[in-house]
Amino acid sequence: MSSVAEAEVAGGAYLPRHQPAGRADAVPLPAAEPAPAPAPARWRRPRRRPSDQPGDGGSGAAPHPSVAARALVALSVGLVGFLVAAQLGSTHRGTEHLALESESDLTRIFSSLNEESAALRDEISQLRLELAALQSSAERDQLARDAAERQLADLQILAGVVPARGPGVAVHIADPKGSFEFQLLLDLVQELRDAGAEAIAVNGRRVGGTTAFSHGRDGVTVDGQAVTQPYEVLAIGDPSTLEVGLKIPGGAVDTLDALDGTKVSVERRSDVRVPALDHPPTFKAAHPLE
Protein backbone atom coordinates (compact mmCIF):
# COMPACT_ATOMS: atom_id res chain seq x y z
CA MET A 1 0.00 0.00 0.00
CA SER A 2 1.53 3.29 -1.16
CA SER A 3 1.91 6.14 1.24
CA VAL A 4 -0.23 9.20 0.89
CA ALA A 5 1.47 12.50 0.24
CA GLU A 6 1.16 15.01 3.05
CA ALA A 7 -0.12 18.35 2.03
CA GLU A 8 -0.59 21.82 3.54
CA VAL A 9 -3.45 24.12 2.85
CA ALA A 10 -2.35 27.47 1.52
CA GLY A 11 -4.76 29.87 -0.05
CA GLY A 12 -7.33 27.12 -0.71
CA ALA A 13 -4.87 24.82 -2.67
CA TYR A 14 -3.26 21.62 -1.57
CA LEU A 15 0.50 21.65 -2.14
CA PRO A 16 2.45 18.40 -2.08
CA ARG A 17 4.81 18.34 0.86
CA HIS A 18 6.60 15.10 -0.09
CA GLN A 19 6.28 12.97 -3.21
CA PRO A 20 7.38 9.38 -2.84
CA ALA A 21 9.73 7.85 -5.41
CA GLY A 22 8.36 6.00 -8.42
CA ARG A 23 5.18 8.16 -8.75
CA ALA A 24 5.77 10.50 -11.62
CA ASP A 25 2.07 10.89 -12.31
CA ALA A 26 1.40 12.78 -9.09
CA VAL A 27 0.77 16.42 -9.94
CA PRO A 28 -0.27 19.32 -7.73
CA LEU A 29 -3.93 20.25 -7.55
CA PRO A 30 -4.90 23.46 -9.26
CA ALA A 31 -5.28 26.46 -6.95
CA ALA A 32 -8.81 27.25 -5.87
CA GLU A 33 -10.33 30.36 -7.29
CA PRO A 34 -10.64 33.18 -4.81
CA ALA A 35 -14.12 33.83 -3.39
CA PRO A 36 -15.81 36.90 -4.81
CA ALA A 37 -15.76 39.99 -2.59
CA PRO A 38 -19.04 40.74 -0.84
CA ALA A 39 -21.14 43.52 -2.29
CA PRO A 40 -21.01 46.80 -0.37
CA ALA A 41 -23.94 47.27 2.05
CA ARG A 42 -26.47 49.93 1.11
CA TRP A 43 -27.06 52.73 3.63
CA ARG A 44 -30.56 53.03 4.96
CA ARG A 45 -32.07 55.77 7.11
CA PRO A 46 -32.88 54.43 10.59
CA ARG A 47 -36.57 54.17 11.23
CA ARG A 48 -37.83 56.15 14.21
CA ARG A 49 -39.71 54.10 16.76
CA PRO A 50 -43.00 55.44 18.12
CA SER A 51 -41.48 55.67 21.59
CA ASP A 52 -38.76 58.03 20.26
CA GLN A 53 -41.26 60.71 19.25
CA PRO A 54 -40.99 63.78 21.45
CA GLY A 55 -43.80 64.39 23.85
CA ASP A 56 -45.33 60.88 23.64
CA GLY A 57 -44.36 59.86 27.17
CA GLY A 58 -42.32 56.85 25.96
CA SER A 59 -38.73 55.88 26.66
CA GLY A 60 -37.23 58.29 24.16
CA ALA A 61 -35.58 61.65 24.75
CA ALA A 62 -37.11 63.74 27.54
CA PRO A 63 -39.23 66.68 26.38
CA HIS A 64 -37.80 70.18 26.55
CA PRO A 65 -38.59 72.12 29.73
CA SER A 66 -41.62 74.32 29.51
CA VAL A 67 -41.45 78.07 29.13
CA ALA A 68 -42.88 78.58 32.63
CA ALA A 69 -40.10 76.51 34.22
CA ARG A 70 -37.45 78.48 32.34
CA ALA A 71 -39.02 81.74 33.43
CA LEU A 72 -39.14 80.60 37.07
CA VAL A 73 -35.45 79.63 37.07
CA ALA A 74 -34.48 82.94 35.45
CA LEU A 75 -36.54 84.88 37.99
CA SER A 76 -34.95 83.02 40.93
CA VAL A 77 -31.43 83.64 39.64
CA GLY A 78 -32.20 87.32 39.11
CA LEU A 79 -33.64 87.73 42.61
CA VAL A 80 -30.62 86.10 44.25
CA GLY A 81 -28.28 88.30 42.25
CA PHE A 82 -30.21 91.43 43.24
CA LEU A 83 -30.04 90.54 46.96
CA VAL A 84 -26.31 89.87 46.80
CA ALA A 85 -25.70 93.14 44.97
CA ALA A 86 -27.83 95.09 47.47
CA GLN A 87 -25.92 93.62 50.43
CA LEU A 88 -22.57 94.37 48.88
CA GLY A 89 -23.71 97.89 48.05
CA SER A 90 -24.90 98.53 51.61
CA THR A 91 -21.62 97.28 53.08
CA HIS A 92 -19.66 99.35 50.59
CA ARG A 93 -21.66 102.51 51.39
CA GLY A 94 -21.16 101.95 55.16
CA THR A 95 -17.41 101.55 54.63
CA GLU A 96 -17.28 104.68 52.48
CA HIS A 97 -19.23 106.62 55.12
CA LEU A 98 -16.77 105.63 57.85
CA ALA A 99 -13.84 106.45 55.58
CA LEU A 100 -15.14 110.01 55.19
CA GLU A 101 -15.33 110.59 58.96
CA SER A 102 -12.53 112.36 60.74
CA GLU A 103 -10.40 110.75 63.42
CA SER A 104 -12.19 112.58 66.20
CA ASP A 105 -15.59 111.52 64.84
CA LEU A 106 -14.47 107.91 64.62
CA THR A 107 -13.24 108.09 68.20
CA ARG A 108 -16.58 109.50 69.31
CA ILE A 109 -18.51 106.78 67.43
CA PHE A 110 -16.31 104.07 68.92
CA SER A 111 -16.77 105.48 72.44
CA SER A 112 -20.55 105.63 71.97
CA LEU A 113 -20.63 102.02 70.84
CA ASN A 114 -18.59 100.98 73.87
CA GLU A 115 -20.98 102.80 76.19
CA GLU A 116 -24.00 101.13 74.59
CA SER A 117 -22.32 97.74 74.86
CA ALA A 118 -21.54 98.31 78.55
CA ALA A 119 -25.12 99.43 79.21
CA LEU A 120 -26.47 96.31 77.51
CA ARG A 121 -24.16 94.10 79.56
CA ASP A 122 -25.34 95.74 82.76
CA GLU A 123 -28.97 95.25 81.73
CA ILE A 124 -28.32 91.58 80.98
CA SER A 125 -26.71 91.09 84.39
CA GLN A 126 -29.62 92.80 86.12
CA LEU A 127 -32.15 90.67 84.25
CA ARG A 128 -30.25 87.52 85.20
CA LEU A 129 -30.32 88.51 88.86
CA GLU A 130 -34.05 89.15 88.68
CA LEU A 131 -34.60 85.80 86.96
CA ALA A 132 -32.57 83.97 89.62
CA ALA A 133 -34.53 85.74 92.37
CA LEU A 134 -37.85 84.82 90.77
CA GLN A 135 -36.78 81.21 90.32
CA SER A 136 -35.56 81.03 93.92
CA SER A 137 -38.80 82.57 95.16
CA ALA A 138 -40.85 80.16 93.07
CA GLU A 139 -38.86 77.22 94.43
CA ARG A 140 -39.36 78.44 98.00
CA ASP A 141 -43.06 78.87 97.41
CA GLN A 142 -43.29 75.37 95.92
CA LEU A 143 -41.39 73.87 98.85
CA ALA A 144 -43.67 75.69 101.26
CA ARG A 145 -46.76 74.44 99.42
CA ASP A 146 -45.44 70.86 99.46
CA ALA A 147 -44.70 71.04 103.18
CA ALA A 148 -48.15 72.49 103.88
CA GLU A 149 -49.83 69.74 101.84
CA ARG A 150 -47.91 67.03 103.73
CA GLN A 151 -48.79 68.60 107.06
CA LEU A 152 -52.44 68.85 106.06
CA ALA A 153 -52.50 65.17 105.07
CA ASP A 154 -50.94 64.18 108.40
CA LEU A 155 -53.42 66.26 110.36
CA GLN A 156 -56.35 64.82 108.40
CA ILE A 157 -55.22 61.29 109.26
CA LEU A 158 -54.73 62.15 112.93
CA ALA A 159 -58.13 63.86 113.06
CA GLY A 160 -59.77 60.86 111.39
CA VAL A 161 -61.52 62.87 108.66
CA VAL A 162 -60.02 60.78 105.84
CA PRO A 163 -59.56 57.00 105.42
CA ALA A 164 -56.04 55.66 106.00
CA ARG A 165 -54.00 52.60 105.14
CA GLY A 166 -50.55 51.26 105.98
CA PRO A 167 -48.71 48.58 107.96
CA GLY A 168 -49.83 47.86 111.49
CA VAL A 169 -51.41 45.27 113.77
CA ALA A 170 -54.76 43.62 114.31
CA VAL A 171 -55.83 42.74 117.87
CA HIS A 172 -58.54 40.05 118.18
CA ILE A 173 -60.44 39.73 121.46
CA ALA A 174 -62.86 36.88 122.13
CA ASP A 175 -65.12 37.40 125.20
CA PRO A 176 -67.80 34.71 125.28
CA LYS A 177 -68.60 35.31 128.99
CA GLY A 178 -68.99 39.10 128.72
CA SER A 179 -66.08 39.95 131.02
CA PHE A 180 -64.69 42.61 128.66
CA GLU A 181 -65.62 46.17 129.69
CA PHE A 182 -65.25 49.49 127.90
CA GLN A 183 -62.51 50.66 130.34
CA LEU A 184 -60.30 47.81 129.10
CA LEU A 185 -60.97 48.81 125.50
CA LEU A 186 -60.06 52.40 126.33
CA ASP A 187 -56.80 51.23 127.94
CA LEU A 188 -56.00 49.14 124.84
CA VAL A 189 -56.58 52.12 122.51
CA GLN A 190 -54.46 54.36 124.74
CA GLU A 191 -51.56 51.90 124.76
CA LEU A 192 -51.67 51.72 120.97
CA ARG A 193 -51.50 55.52 120.77
CA ASP A 194 -48.58 55.56 123.22
CA ALA A 195 -46.78 53.02 120.98
CA GLY A 196 -47.12 55.31 117.97
CA ALA A 197 -50.38 54.28 116.32
CA GLU A 198 -51.43 56.87 113.73
CA ALA A 199 -54.96 55.59 113.07
CA ILE A 200 -57.18 53.19 115.07
CA ALA A 201 -60.52 51.52 114.38
CA VAL A 202 -62.69 49.24 116.55
CA ASN A 203 -64.95 46.79 114.72
CA GLY A 204 -64.79 49.00 111.61
CA ARG A 205 -65.47 52.28 113.44
CA ARG A 206 -62.77 54.95 113.37
CA VAL A 207 -61.47 56.24 116.69
CA GLY A 208 -60.79 59.99 116.78
CA GLY A 209 -59.82 62.61 119.31
CA THR A 210 -63.42 63.04 120.48
CA THR A 211 -64.46 59.36 120.39
CA ALA A 212 -66.33 58.25 123.53
CA PHE A 213 -66.38 54.71 124.97
CA SER A 214 -69.14 53.57 127.30
CA HIS A 215 -71.06 50.56 128.53
CA GLY A 216 -74.23 49.63 126.73
CA ARG A 217 -77.02 47.09 127.17
CA ASP A 218 -75.32 44.60 124.82
CA GLY A 219 -71.73 45.41 125.73
CA VAL A 220 -69.39 48.22 124.73
CA THR A 221 -70.47 51.30 122.73
CA VAL A 222 -68.25 53.53 120.58
CA ASP A 223 -69.65 57.00 119.99
CA GLY A 224 -73.05 55.67 121.07
CA GLN A 225 -72.95 52.73 118.63
CA ALA A 226 -72.87 49.23 120.13
CA VAL A 227 -69.98 46.93 119.20
CA THR A 228 -70.11 43.26 120.13
CA GLN A 229 -67.59 40.48 120.52
CA PRO A 230 -65.47 39.20 118.97
CA TYR A 231 -63.75 42.55 118.96
CA GLU A 232 -61.20 43.56 116.34
CA VAL A 233 -58.98 46.56 116.96
CA LEU A 234 -56.93 47.74 113.94
CA ALA A 235 -54.01 50.13 114.32
CA ILE A 236 -51.69 51.65 111.69
CA GLY A 237 -48.06 52.17 112.68
CA ASP A 238 -44.81 50.25 112.95
CA PRO A 239 -45.96 46.63 113.51
CA SER A 240 -43.07 45.55 115.75
CA THR A 241 -43.29 48.66 117.95
CA LEU A 242 -47.05 48.32 118.34
CA GLU A 243 -46.81 44.64 119.24
CA VAL A 244 -44.08 45.24 121.81
CA GLY A 245 -46.08 48.09 123.33
CA LEU A 246 -49.12 45.85 123.77
CA LYS A 247 -47.19 42.94 125.25
CA ILE A 248 -45.21 44.77 127.92
CA PRO A 249 -45.54 43.05 131.32
CA GLY A 250 -48.66 44.22 133.07
CA GLY A 251 -49.97 45.86 129.93
CA ALA A 252 -53.26 45.55 128.07
CA VAL A 253 -52.65 42.04 126.74
CA ASP A 254 -51.70 40.66 130.17
CA THR A 255 -54.77 42.28 131.71
CA LEU A 256 -57.10 40.79 129.08
CA ASP A 257 -55.52 37.34 129.35
CA ALA A 258 -56.27 37.39 133.09
CA LEU A 259 -60.02 37.70 132.47
CA ASP A 260 -62.16 34.61 132.77
CA GLY A 261 -62.66 33.07 129.30
CA THR A 262 -61.13 35.99 127.38
CA LYS A 263 -58.63 35.24 124.61
CA VAL A 264 -56.37 37.86 123.00
CA SER A 265 -54.11 37.61 119.91
CA VAL A 266 -51.94 40.21 118.19
CA GLU A 267 -51.27 39.84 114.45
CA ARG A 268 -48.82 41.88 112.42
CA ARG A 269 -50.07 43.00 109.00
CA SER A 270 -48.38 44.70 106.07
CA ASP A 271 -51.58 46.40 104.94
CA VAL A 272 -54.16 47.73 107.39
CA ARG A 273 -57.09 49.87 106.28
CA VAL A 274 -59.26 51.99 108.52
CA PRO A 275 -62.26 54.13 107.50
CA ALA A 276 -62.87 57.79 108.22
CA LEU A 277 -65.00 59.00 111.11
CA ASP A 278 -68.71 58.59 110.64
CA HIS A 279 -69.27 62.11 112.00
CA PRO A 280 -66.20 64.36 111.71
CA PRO A 281 -66.01 66.95 114.49
CA THR A 282 -67.24 70.46 113.85
CA PHE A 283 -66.01 73.53 115.70
CA LYS A 284 -68.31 76.42 116.53
CA ALA A 285 -66.21 78.48 118.93
CA ALA A 286 -62.59 77.72 117.99
CA HIS A 287 -61.03 79.35 114.93
CA PRO A 288 -57.50 79.17 113.52
CA LEU A 289 -55.14 81.85 114.80
CA GLU A 290 -53.94 83.96 111.87
C-alpha positions in Angstrom: 0.0 0.0 0.0 1.5 3.3 -1.2 1.9 6.1 1.2 -0.2 9.2 0.9 1.5 12.5 0.2 1.2 15.0 3.1 -0.1 18.4 2.0 -0.6 21.8 3.5 -3.4 24.1 2.9 -2.3 27.5 1.5 -4.8 29.9 -0.1 -7.3 27.1 -0.7 -4.9 24.8 -2.7 -3.3 21.6 -1.6 0.5 21.6 -2.1 2.5 18.4 -2.1 4.8 18.3 0.9 6.6 15.1 -0.1 6.3 13.0 -3.2 7.4 9.4 -2.8 9.7 7.8 -5.4 8.4 6.0 -8.4 5.2 8.2 -8.7 5.8 10.5 -11.6 2.1 10.9 -12.3 1.4 12.8 -9.1 0.8 16.4 -9.9 -0.3 19.3 -7.7 -3.9 20.3 -7.6 -4.9 23.5 -9.3 -5.3 26.5 -7.0 -8.8 27.2 -5.9 -10.3 30.4 -7.3 -10.6 33.2 -4.8 -14.1 33.8 -3.4 -15.8 36.9 -4.8 -15.8 40.0 -2.6 -19.0 40.7 -0.8 -21.1 43.5 -2.3 -21.0 46.8 -0.4 -23.9 47.3 2.1 -26.5 49.9 1.1 -27.1 52.7 3.6 -30.6 53.0 5.0 -32.1 55.8 7.1 -32.9 54.4 10.6 -36.6 54.2 11.2 -37.8 56.2 14.2 -39.7 54.1 16.8 -43.0 55.4 18.1 -41.5 55.7 21.6 -38.8 58.0 20.3 -41.3 60.7 19.2 -41.0 63.8 21.4 -43.8 64.4 23.8 -45.3 60.9 23.6 -44.4 59.9 27.2 -42.3 56.9 26.0 -38.7 55.9 26.7 -37.2 58.3 24.2 -35.6 61.7 24.7 -37.1 63.7 27.5 -39.2 66.7 26.4 -37.8 70.2 26.6 -38.6 72.1 29.7 -41.6 74.3 29.5 -41.4 78.1 29.1 -42.9 78.6 32.6 -40.1 76.5 34.2 -37.4 78.5 32.3 -39.0 81.7 33.4 -39.1 80.6 37.1 -35.4 79.6 37.1 -34.5 82.9 35.5 -36.5 84.9 38.0 -34.9 83.0 40.9 -31.4 83.6 39.6 -32.2 87.3 39.1 -33.6 87.7 42.6 -30.6 86.1 44.3 -28.3 88.3 42.2 -30.2 91.4 43.2 -30.0 90.5 47.0 -26.3 89.9 46.8 -25.7 93.1 45.0 -27.8 95.1 47.5 -25.9 93.6 50.4 -22.6 94.4 48.9 -23.7 97.9 48.1 -24.9 98.5 51.6 -21.6 97.3 53.1 -19.7 99.4 50.6 -21.7 102.5 51.4 -21.2 102.0 55.2 -17.4 101.5 54.6 -17.3 104.7 52.5 -19.2 106.6 55.1 -16.8 105.6 57.9 -13.8 106.5 55.6 -15.1 110.0 55.2 -15.3 110.6 59.0 -12.5 112.4 60.7 -10.4 110.8 63.4 -12.2 112.6 66.2 -15.6 111.5 64.8 -14.5 107.9 64.6 -13.2 108.1 68.2 -16.6 109.5 69.3 -18.5 106.8 67.4 -16.3 104.1 68.9 -16.8 105.5 72.4 -20.5 105.6 72.0 -20.6 102.0 70.8 -18.6 101.0 73.9 -21.0 102.8 76.2 -24.0 101.1 74.6 -22.3 97.7 74.9 -21.5 98.3 78.5 -25.1 99.4 79.2 -26.5 96.3 77.5 -24.2 94.1 79.6 -25.3 95.7 82.8 -29.0 95.3 81.7 -28.3 91.6 81.0 -26.7 91.1 84.4 -29.6 92.8 86.1 -32.2 90.7 84.3 -30.2 87.5 85.2 -30.3 88.5 88.9 -34.0 89.2 88.7 -34.6 85.8 87.0 -32.6 84.0 89.6 -34.5 85.7 92.4 -37.9 84.8 90.8 -36.8 81.2 90.3 -35.6 81.0 93.9 -38.8 82.6 95.2 -40.8 80.2 93.1 -38.9 77.2 94.4 -39.4 78.4 98.0 -43.1 78.9 97.4 -43.3 75.4 95.9 -41.4 73.9 98.8 -43.7 75.7 101.3 -46.8 74.4 99.4 -45.4 70.9 99.5 -44.7 71.0 103.2 -48.1 72.5 103.9 -49.8 69.7 101.8 -47.9 67.0 103.7 -48.8 68.6 107.1 -52.4 68.8 106.1 -52.5 65.2 105.1 -50.9 64.2 108.4 -53.4 66.3 110.4 -56.4 64.8 108.4 -55.2 61.3 109.3 -54.7 62.1 112.9 -58.1 63.9 113.1 -59.8 60.9 111.4 -61.5 62.9 108.7 -60.0 60.8 105.8 -59.6 57.0 105.4 -56.0 55.7 106.0 -54.0 52.6 105.1 -50.6 51.3 106.0 -48.7 48.6 108.0 -49.8 47.9 111.5 -51.4 45.3 113.8 -54.8 43.6 114.3 -55.8 42.7 117.9 -58.5 40.1 118.2 -60.4 39.7 121.5 -62.9 36.9 122.1 -65.1 37.4 125.2 -67.8 34.7 125.3 -68.6 35.3 129.0 -69.0 39.1 128.7 -66.1 39.9 131.0 -64.7 42.6 128.7 -65.6 46.2 129.7 -65.3 49.5 127.9 -62.5 50.7 130.3 -60.3 47.8 129.1 -61.0 48.8 125.5 -60.1 52.4 126.3 -56.8 51.2 127.9 -56.0 49.1 124.8 -56.6 52.1 122.5 -54.5 54.4 124.7 -51.6 51.9 124.8 -51.7 51.7 121.0 -51.5 55.5 120.8 -48.6 55.6 123.2 -46.8 53.0 121.0 -47.1 55.3 118.0 -50.4 54.3 116.3 -51.4 56.9 113.7 -55.0 55.6 113.1 -57.2 53.2 115.1 -60.5 51.5 114.4 -62.7 49.2 116.6 -64.9 46.8 114.7 -64.8 49.0 111.6 -65.5 52.3 113.4 -62.8 54.9 113.4 -61.5 56.2 116.7 -60.8 60.0 116.8 -59.8 62.6 119.3 -63.4 63.0 120.5 -64.5 59.4 120.4 -66.3 58.2 123.5 -66.4 54.7 125.0 -69.1 53.6 127.3 -71.1 50.6 128.5 -74.2 49.6 126.7 -77.0 47.1 127.2 -75.3 44.6 124.8 -71.7 45.4 125.7 -69.4 48.2 124.7 -70.5 51.3 122.7 -68.2 53.5 120.6 -69.6 57.0 120.0 -73.1 55.7 121.1 -73.0 52.7 118.6 -72.9 49.2 120.1 -70.0 46.9 119.2 -70.1 43.3 120.1 -67.6 40.5 120.5 -65.5 39.2 119.0 -63.8 42.6 119.0 -61.2 43.6 116.3 -59.0 46.6 117.0 -56.9 47.7 113.9 -54.0 50.1 114.3 -51.7 51.7 111.7 -48.1 52.2 112.7 -44.8 50.3 113.0 -46.0 46.6 113.5 -43.1 45.6 115.7 -43.3 48.7 118.0 -47.1 48.3 118.3 -46.8 44.6 119.2 -44.1 45.2 121.8 -46.1 48.1 123.3 -49.1 45.9 123.8 -47.2 42.9 125.3 -45.2 44.8 127.9 -45.5 43.1 131.3 -48.7 44.2 133.1 -50.0 45.9 129.9 -53.3 45.6 128.1 -52.6 42.0 126.7 -51.7 40.7 130.2 -54.8 42.3 131.7 -57.1 40.8 129.1 -55.5 37.3 129.4 -56.3 37.4 133.1 -60.0 37.7 132.5 -62.2 34.6 132.8 -62.7 33.1 129.3 -61.1 36.0 127.4 -58.6 35.2 124.6 -56.4 37.9 123.0 -54.1 37.6 119.9 -51.9 40.2 118.2 -51.3 39.8 114.4 -48.8 41.9 112.4 -50.1 43.0 109.0 -48.4 44.7 106.1 -51.6 46.4 104.9 -54.2 47.7 107.4 -57.1 49.9 106.3 -59.3 52.0 108.5 -62.3 54.1 107.5 -62.9 57.8 108.2 -65.0 59.0 111.1 -68.7 58.6 110.6 -69.3 62.1 112.0 -66.2 64.4 111.7 -66.0 66.9 114.5 -67.2 70.5 113.9 -66.0 73.5 115.7 -68.3 76.4 116.5 -66.2 78.5 118.9 -62.6 77.7 118.0 -61.0 79.4 114.9 -57.5 79.2 113.5 -55.1 81.8 114.8 -53.9 84.0 111.9 
